[in-house]
Amino acid sequence: MLLDSASLYYRAYFGVPDSVKAPDGTPVNAVRGLLDFISRLVQDHRPDQLVACMDADWRPAWRVELIPSYKAHRVAVEHEGDPDEEETPDTLAPQVPVIEAVLDALGIARVGVAGYEADDVIGTLTGRAAGPVDIVTGDRDLFQLVDDARGVRVLYPVKGVGTLQLTDEALLREKYGVDGAGYVDLALLRGDPSDGLPGVPGVGEKTAAKLIDAYGDLAGIMAAVADPRSKLTPTQRTRLDGARDYLAVAPTVVRVAGDVPLPAFDPALPSEPRDPALLDALAARWGLGGSLHRLLATLQH
């Protein structure tokens, strides 16, 4: 089981009231919410291995170089001294180091690599996996990794993590008209305002799916643009031709990396905390109470 950690702690932060606080009054809603999420996921799905994948770099320079608008709108205006610092809610950012410390004390593997997003870590681990993989994320970009033949599916939270959309190829075909491999082309043709990806003007999700169905993939679509005998409408041909520069670089930006240089780590799910004394200290300092007790009880069974 691979966790898109930032996606999950964002959901926890907005799903758990900020009245959940440490003894000193500091909000710990994201910390406790994430612990409850992990407890529920382990209880419901019983993975043998679990990795919390982290955003060591949420907006890698190599992606921005290709598409400067990539996640540009998420950069906080007030961070003028550091234009690449992501805009996060004031009371969430201080909780992230606490989350990291608690995961480390528990012995839950936590992997982030400089220059890469959590998506890239997930893509690399999925490619290396010998058995089935469950990816837990609220980010549709990772639908590109869905692969029935390899047992790779995405568990997409609909409400908390108690109600998950089990995303396999059948669901992708039903909902988007493509399989996992086709999702990258769909995403870059359609564009994604939340990631600063412009897409091809006038090409929405349904048109993108029809183009992929007709021509196979982006290369097939661009070959059709160059072929005067193809059945593209004049408007589609003009729009796709006009977006040629964007379409040349977008696949590299949208496709998750599969070759991230990962550090050594142990993905085995712990039954006992790695550092009980430190965990006790963190629990007292941050008032982790029932959330931590529930997770420890789940890990022991």
C-alpha positions in Angstrom: 0.0 0.0 0.0 1.4 3.3 -1.1 0.1 6.5 0.5 0.2 9.9 -1.2 0.8 11.4 2.2 0.3 15.1 1.3 -3.0 14.3 -0.4 -4.2 12.5 2.7 -3.1 14.9 5.3 -4.7 17.8 3.3 -7.9 15.8 3.4 -7.4 15.2 7.1 -6.7 18.9 7.8 -9.9 20.0 6.1 -12.0 17.0 7.3 -11.1 17.2 11.0 -12.0 20.4 12.9 -9.1 22.6 14.0 -10.5 22.5 17.5 -8.5 19.3 17.8 -5.5 20.6 19.5 -2.3 19.7 21.4 -2.2 20.6 25.2 -0.5 23.9 24.3 -3.3 24.9 21.9 -1.5 24.0 18.7 -3.9 22.4 16.1 -3.1 18.8 15.4 -6.2 18.0 13.3 -4.1 16.9 10.3 -1.8 14.7 12.5 -4.7 12.9 14.2 -6.8 12.7 11.1 -3.9 11.1 9.2 -3.3 8.5 12.0 -7.0 7.7 11.8 -6.8 7.4 8.0 -3.9 5.0 8.3 -5.6 2.9 11.0 -8.7 2.6 8.9 -6.8 1.7 5.7 -4.7 -1.0 7.5 -7.8 -2.4 9.2 -9.9 -2.6 6.0 -7.2 -3.7 3.5 -4.5 -5.5 5.6 -1.4 -4.7 3.5 1.8 -6.5 4.3 3.8 -3.4 3.4 3.0 0.2 3.6 5.0 3.3 2.5 4.1 6.9 3.2 5.3 8.7 0.1 6.3 12.3 0.6 6.6 15.4 -1.5 10.3 16.3 -1.1 9.8 18.8 -3.9 6.1 19.6 -4.7 7.1 21.7 -7.8 10.3 20.2 -9.4 12.4 22.5 -11.5 12.6 20.0 -14.3 8.8 20.1 -14.7 8.6 23.9 -14.4 11.3 24.3 -17.0 9.1 22.5 -19.5 5.8 24.1 -18.5 6.4 27.3 -16.5 2.7 27.5 -15.4 3.0 24.1 -13.7 1.4 24.6 -10.2 2.3 28.3 -10.5 -1.0 29.5 -9.1 -0.3 27.5 -5.9 2.7 29.6 -5.1 1.8 31.9 -2.3 2.0 35.6 -3.1 3.3 36.3 0.4 6.3 34.1 -0.1 8.0 36.7 -2.3 11.4 35.7 -0.9 10.9 32.1 -1.9 8.7 31.8 -5.0 8.7 28.0 -4.9 7.2 27.6 -1.5 3.8 26.1 -1.8 0.9 28.0 -0.3 -0.3 25.9 2.6 -2.8 26.8 5.3 -1.1 28.6 8.2 -1.9 25.8 10.7 -1.1 22.9 8.4 2.6 23.5 7.6 3.7 23.2 11.3 1.9 19.8 11.5 3.9 18.2 8.7 7.2 17.8 10.8 5.0 16.3 13.6 3.5 13.8 11.1 7.0 12.8 9.9 8.3 12.4 13.5 5.3 10.2 14.5 5.6 8.0 11.4 9.3 7.5 12.0 8.8 6.6 15.7 6.1 4.2 14.7 8.4 2.6 12.1 6.2 3.2 9.2 8.4 3.7 6.1 8.5 7.3 4.9 10.1 8.0 1.5 10.7 11.4 -0.2 13.5 12.2 -2.7 14.9 15.6 -3.4 13.8 16.9 -6.8 10.7 14.7 -7.0 7.1 14.7 -6.0 5.4 11.9 -4.0 3.7 10.8 -7.3 7.1 10.0 -8.7 8.1 8.0 -5.7 4.8 6.1 -6.0 5.4 5.6 -9.7 8.9 4.1 -9.1 7.7 1.9 -6.3 4.8 0.6 -8.3 7.0 -0.2 -11.2 9.3 -2.2 -8.9 6.6 -4.1 -7.1 6.5 -7.8 -7.4 2.9 -8.2 -6.3 -0.4 -6.2 -6.2 -0.3 -2.5 -5.2 -3.0 -0.3 -3.7 -2.3 3.4 -4.2 -4.2 5.6 -1.8 -4.6 9.2 -3.2 -7.1 11.9 -3.8 -5.1 12.9 -6.9 -6.5 11.7 -10.2 -3.1 12.0 -11.9 -2.2 8.6 -10.4 -5.0 6.9 -12.3 -2.3 6.5 -15.0 -0.7 3.7 -12.9 -3.8 1.6 -12.8 -3.0 -1.8 -14.4 -5.3 -4.8 -14.0 -2.7 -7.3 -15.3 -0.3 -6.3 -12.5 -2.9 -5.8 -9.8 -2.3 -2.1 -9.5 -5.4 -0.1 -8.5 -6.0 3.4 -6.9 -8.1 3.7 -3.8 -9.6 7.2 -4.2 -11.2 8.7 -1.1 -14.8 9.7 -1.7 -15.5 10.5 1.9 -12.7 10.1 4.4 -11.0 6.8 3.7 -14.0 4.8 4.9 -15.6 5.3 1.5 -13.1 4.6 -1.3 -13.6 4.4 -5.0 -11.7 1.3 -6.1 -10.3 2.5 -9.3 -9.4 -0.3 -11.8 -9.4 -0.3 -15.6 -13.1 -1.1 -15.9 -13.9 2.0 -13.8 -11.6 4.2 -15.9 -13.1 3.0 -19.1 -16.6 3.6 -17.8 -15.8 7.0 -16.3 -13.2 8.4 -18.7 -13.3 6.1 -21.8 -9.6 5.2 -21.4 -7.5 2.7 -19.5 -4.6 3.5 -17.2 -2.0 3.8 -20.0 -4.4 6.2 -21.8 -5.0 8.4 -18.8 -1.8 10.5 -19.3 -2.8 11.5 -22.8 -6.4 12.2 -21.6 -5.0 14.4 -18.8 -2.6 16.4 -20.9 -5.1 17.0 -23.8 -7.9 18.0 -21.3 -5.5 20.1 -19.2 -5.8 20.5 -15.4 -6.3 24.0 -14.0 -5.4 22.8 -10.5 -1.9 21.8 -11.8 -1.5 24.8 -14.1 -1.7 22.5 -17.2 -3.3 24.5 -20.0 -4.4 21.5 -22.2 -5.5 22.0 -25.8 -8.0 24.8 -26.1 -11.4 23.5 -26.9 -10.6 19.9 -26.1 -12.4 18.7 -23.0 -12.5 15.3 -21.4 -15.0 13.7 -23.8 -13.3 15.0 -27.0 -9.9 13.8 -25.6 -11.3 10.3 -24.9 -12.8 10.2 -28.4 -9.5 11.2 -30.0 -7.6 8.5 -28.0 -10.2 5.9 -28.9 -9.9 6.8 -32.6 -6.1 7.2 -32.9 -4.8 5.1 -30.0 -2.5 7.6 -28.2 -1.0 11.1 -28.5 1.5 10.0 -31.2 -1.4 8.6 -33.2 -3.4 11.8 -32.8 -0.5 14.0 -33.9 0.1 11.7 -36.9 -3.6 12.2 -37.8 -3.0 16.0 -37.6 -0.3 15.7 -40.2 -2.4 13.4 -42.4 -4.8 15.3 -44.6 -6.9 12.1 -45.1 -7.6 11.6 -41.4 -11.1 12.2 -40.1 -10.2 15.0 -37.7 -12.5 18.0 -38.1 -10.8 21.2 -39.4 -11.3 22.8 -36.0 -9.7 19.9 -34.1 -6.8 19.8 -36.6 -6.1 23.5 -36.1 -6.3 23.4 -32.3 -4.0 20.4 -32.0 -1.6 21.8 -34.5 -1.6 25.1 -32.6 -0.8 23.2 -29.3 2.1 21.3 -30.8 4.8 22.9 -28.6 2.8 22.2 -25.4 2.0 18.6 -26.5 5.8 18.0 -27.1 6.7 18.6 -23.5 3.4 17.8 -21.6 3.9 14.0 -21.5 7.2 14.4 -19.5 5.5 16.7 -17.1 2.2 14.7 -16.6 3.7 11.2 -16.6 5.0 10.2 -13.2 8.7 9.3 -13.1 9.6 5.7 -12.9 13.3 6.0 -12.2 13.5 7.9 -8.9 16.8 7.0 -7.0 15.2 5.7 -3.8 17.0 5.4 -0.5 17.1 2.1 1.4 14.0 1.6 3.6 12.0 -1.2 5.1 8.4 -1.2 3.8 7.2 -3.9 6.2 4.3 -2.8 8.3 5.4 -2.7 12.0 3.5 -4.6 14.6 5.3 -2.7 17.4 6.7 0.9 17.4 10.3 1.4 16.3 10.9 3.9 19.2 8.3 3.5 21.9 9.9 6.1 24.2 10.0 8.7 21.5 6.4 7.8 20.5 5.2 8.3 24.1 6.9 11.7 24.2 5.3 12.7 20.9 1.9 11.5 22.1 2.2 13.5 25.3 3.6 16.7 23.6 1.0 16.7 20.8 -2.0 15.1 22.5 -2.4 12.3 20.0 -4.6 10.3 22.4 -7.2 8.0 20.8 -5.9 8.4 17.2 -2.5 6.9 18.1 -4.0 4.2 20.4 -6.3 3.1 17.6 -3.5 2.8 15.1 -1.2 0.9 17.5 -4.0 -1.5 18.3 -4.7 -2.0 14.5 -1.0 -2.6 13.9 -0.8 -5.3 16.6 -3.6 -7.4 15.1 
